Amino acid sequence: MKRRLPPLNALRAFEAAARLGRMTTAADELAVTPGAISRQVQQLEQSLGTVLFEGSKNRPQLSAMGRQLLPALTAAFDQIDVAVNAVRSDNSGTLDVCCFNTFTLKWLIPRLYDFNSRYPDIDVRLSSTDRRPYATTDTEQERYDLVISVDEAGEESDDSDRILPLFQEWLGPVLAPTLAASIRIATANDLNGKALLHTRTRANAWQMWGLAAGCAAPVAEGREFEHYYFTLEAAIAGLGICIAPWHLVIDDIRSGRLIAPLGFSASTYRYVARRSRKQDKKLDLFCHWLQSLAALSPLPGDKLE
């Protein structure tokens, strides 16, 4: 049976605009102008004989018909993307990698130059999140070639064959040398009453460290920051003491921006990478590079050069 489909570009333009909520953002994703997105959406509306967006031009809202159409279109484009990538197996092109914001900034980006120098024809496109970047459906999981996240120790998974272990998480209090010179931190009890820093996205960090280190979590109120990266920057600036995962502060400790007077203790988390189901040489190369880099990463107590 012959398919009666509207123009594919019009469907793509509407799906991107509806999913992202703005014509300008959709234009950036599809590498066209906002005017082109608007014209494509209008063409689709004419083809379907229905209104898909309502409201003003500056703040358009999806109509009832637009809300009905969007989920099916998104699923269809995701399936097309998965199918195309499944048969595309070469060592050039784009890889989509998702991981925590702070991990991206503090660990992955400073080391990505090595991968780029080895494989200049592979473009690693990074997406980041503040929550566990686990997708909730198979289709959403396949949006990314690789998802770097954390697992709870002993956590069971139905996709264990696609999980690549990276490294154990180690937690410890860190602070700027200038702050350390003005206060004495020799034991866990010395943290009580000090200026402690907290992160909204990981509010239990001090409690987790206490469990890992076998001591009571310190009692003190302090500043709270929206993201872990902000908390670490505040510690570097001497605003207080924060709990930090070892692998996020290796470079700061190596450079002397931070010190860890009480060392680090193993938490119940481990860093892992979940790869998509597709067979792809680019993804194989990146996964091998990532695991090799993780295996060479220093542990707490190792001499940093």
C-alpha positions in Angstrom: 0.0 0.0 0.0 1.3 3.4 -1.0 2.0 5.6 2.1 0.4 9.0 2.2 3.0 10.9 4.2 3.6 14.7 4.4 7.1 15.9 3.5 9.7 14.3 5.8 11.4 17.7 6.4 8.1 19.2 7.6 7.6 16.3 10.0 11.2 16.6 11.3 10.7 20.4 11.8 7.5 20.0 13.7 8.8 17.1 15.9 12.0 19.1 16.9 10.0 22.3 17.6 7.4 20.5 19.6 9.9 18.3 21.6 12.3 21.2 22.3 9.5 23.8 22.9 11.1 26.6 20.8 11.5 27.2 17.1 15.0 28.6 17.6 16.2 25.6 19.5 14.8 23.3 16.8 16.5 25.4 14.2 19.9 24.9 16.0 19.3 21.1 16.2 18.5 20.8 12.5 21.1 23.4 11.4 18.5 25.6 9.6 17.0 29.0 10.3 14.1 29.6 12.6 12.2 30.9 9.6 12.7 27.6 7.8 11.3 25.7 10.8 8.3 28.0 10.9 7.6 27.5 7.2 8.0 23.7 7.4 5.5 23.6 10.3 3.0 25.8 8.4 3.4 23.4 5.4 2.7 20.4 7.6 -0.4 22.1 9.0 -1.7 22.9 5.5 -1.0 19.3 4.5 -2.8 17.9 7.5 -5.6 20.4 7.5 -5.2 21.1 11.2 -3.5 23.5 13.5 -0.5 22.1 15.4 0.6 25.2 17.3 -1.6 27.8 19.0 -0.9 31.1 20.8 1.4 33.9 19.9 4.4 33.6 17.6 6.8 34.3 20.4 5.2 31.7 22.8 3.5 29.1 20.7 1.8 26.1 22.5 1.0 22.7 21.1 -2.7 22.3 20.1 -4.6 19.1 21.0 -3.8 17.7 17.6 -0.1 18.6 18.0 0.1 16.9 21.4 -1.5 13.8 19.9 1.0 13.7 17.0 4.2 14.4 18.9 4.8 11.1 20.8 4.3 9.0 17.7 6.6 11.1 15.6 9.3 11.1 18.2 9.2 7.4 18.6 9.2 7.0 14.8 12.3 9.2 14.4 14.0 7.4 17.3 13.4 4.1 15.6 14.7 5.4 12.3 17.8 6.7 14.0 18.4 3.3 15.8 17.9 1.4 12.5 20.2 3.6 10.5 22.9 3.5 13.2 22.6 -0.3 13.5 23.9 -0.7 9.9 26.4 2.1 10.0 29.6 0.6 11.1 32.7 2.8 10.4 35.3 4.7 12.3 34.1 8.2 11.4 31.0 10.2 12.2 29.3 11.2 15.5 29.0 9.5 18.8 26.3 10.7 21.3 27.5 10.4 24.9 25.5 11.3 28.0 26.8 11.7 31.6 26.6 13.8 34.7 27.3 17.5 34.3 30.2 17.5 36.8 31.7 14.3 35.5 31.7 15.8 32.0 33.4 19.0 33.1 35.9 17.7 35.6 36.9 14.3 34.2 35.8 13.6 30.6 36.4 16.9 28.8 40.0 17.3 30.2 40.8 13.9 28.8 38.9 13.9 25.6 41.8 15.5 23.7 43.5 12.1 23.8 40.6 10.4 22.0 40.4 13.2 19.5 44.1 13.0 18.7 43.8 9.2 18.1 40.5 9.3 16.2 40.1 12.8 14.6 37.3 11.6 12.3 35.0 10.7 15.2 33.0 13.6 16.7 32.0 12.9 20.3 28.8 14.9 21.0 28.3 15.3 24.8 25.0 15.7 26.6 24.8 16.1 30.4 22.4 15.8 33.2 22.2 16.4 37.0 20.3 13.2 37.7 21.1 9.6 37.0 21.2 9.6 33.2 19.3 6.4 32.9 16.7 6.4 30.1 13.4 4.9 31.0 12.5 3.1 27.8 14.4 1.1 25.2 13.7 3.9 22.6 15.1 6.6 24.9 18.1 4.5 25.8 19.0 4.2 22.1 19.1 8.0 21.7 22.6 7.8 23.1 25.5 5.6 22.0 26.9 5.6 25.5 25.6 6.7 28.9 28.1 7.1 31.8 26.5 7.0 35.2 26.8 5.3 38.6 25.5 2.0 39.9 24.8 0.9 43.4 27.1 -2.0 44.4 25.4 -5.3 43.8 22.6 -3.7 41.8 21.1 -6.1 39.3 20.5 -5.1 35.7 18.7 -6.7 32.8 21.4 -5.3 30.4 24.5 -6.4 32.2 26.1 -7.5 28.9 26.1 -3.8 27.8 27.5 -2.4 31.1 31.2 -1.5 31.1 32.6 -1.1 34.6 34.9 2.0 34.9 35.9 2.6 38.5 34.9 2.5 42.2 33.7 5.8 43.7 35.8 7.1 46.6 34.5 10.0 48.7 36.4 12.4 50.9 36.3 16.0 52.3 38.3 18.5 50.3 39.1 22.2 50.8 41.4 24.9 49.5 44.9 25.1 51.0 44.3 28.7 52.0 41.3 27.6 54.1 43.2 24.6 55.5 45.9 26.9 56.7 43.4 28.7 59.0 41.6 25.7 60.5 42.7 22.3 61.8 41.3 19.2 60.1 43.1 16.1 61.4 40.1 13.9 62.3 36.4 13.6 61.4 35.4 15.4 64.6 37.3 18.5 63.5 34.7 19.0 60.8 32.0 19.7 63.3 31.0 23.4 63.3 33.1 24.2 60.2 31.7 25.8 57.0 30.4 22.7 55.1 29.2 22.9 51.5 26.3 20.9 50.2 24.9 20.1 46.8 21.1 19.9 46.1 21.5 17.1 43.6 23.3 15.0 46.1 22.0 16.1 49.5 23.2 12.9 51.3 26.9 13.3 50.3 28.1 13.9 53.9 26.0 11.0 55.2 27.4 8.7 52.5 30.9 9.7 53.4 30.3 9.0 57.1 29.1 5.5 56.3 32.0 4.9 54.0 34.6 6.3 56.4 33.0 4.6 59.5 32.3 7.8 61.3 29.4 10.1 62.2 28.5 12.7 59.6 29.6 16.1 60.8 27.0 18.4 62.3 27.0 21.8 60.7 24.9 23.9 58.4 26.5 25.5 55.3 25.9 26.9 51.9 24.0 24.7 49.4 24.6 24.9 45.6 22.4 23.7 42.8 25.1 21.6 41.0 28.1 19.6 42.2 30.4 21.7 39.9 29.4 24.9 41.7 30.1 23.2 45.1 33.6 22.2 44.0 34.3 25.6 42.6 33.2 27.1 45.9 35.6 24.8 47.8 38.4 25.8 45.5 37.6 29.5 46.2 37.9 28.8 50.0 34.2 29.1 50.8 34.1 25.9 52.8 34.7 22.1 52.8 32.8 19.7 50.6 32.5 16.0 50.0 33.9 15.1 46.6 34.3 11.9 44.6 38.0 11.2 44.0 37.7 11.0 40.3 36.2 14.5 40.1 39.0 16.2 42.0 42.1 14.3 40.8 43.2 17.2 38.6 42.5 19.8 41.3 44.5 17.9 43.9 47.3 17.3 41.5 47.5 21.1 40.8 47.2 22.0 44.4 43.9 23.8 44.2 42.4 21.3 46.7 43.7 19.1 49.5 42.1 16.1 51.1 43.3 16.0 54.7 41.3 12.9 55.7 41.8 10.9 52.5 39.1 9.1 50.6 36.8 6.1 51.5 35.1 3.7 49.1 31.3 4.4 48.8 28.7 1.9 47.6 28.7 3.5 44.1 30.7 2.5 41.0 31.1 4.4 37.8 29.8 2.5 34.7 29.1 3.1 31.1 26.1 1.6 29.3 26.5 1.2 25.6 23.6 1.0 23.1 22.7 -2.3 21.5 24.0 -1.4 18.1 27.2 -2.7 16.7 29.4 0.2 15.7 33.1 0.4 15.2 33.2 4.0 16.4 31.5 3.0 19.7 33.8 0.0 20.1 36.8 2.4 19.8 35.4 4.9 22.3 34.5 2.1 24.8 37.9 0.6 24.6 39.6 4.0 25.0 37.3 4.9 28.0 37.9 1.6 29.8 41.7 1.8 29.2 41.7 5.3 30.6 39.7 4.3 33.6 42.1 1.4 34.3 45.1 3.8 34.2 43.4 6.4 36.4 45.2 6.8 39.8 43.6 5.6 43.0 43.6 7.6 46.3 47.0 7.3 47.8 48.8 6.9 44.5 51.5 9.5 43.7 50.1 12.1 41.3 52.5 13.3 38.7 
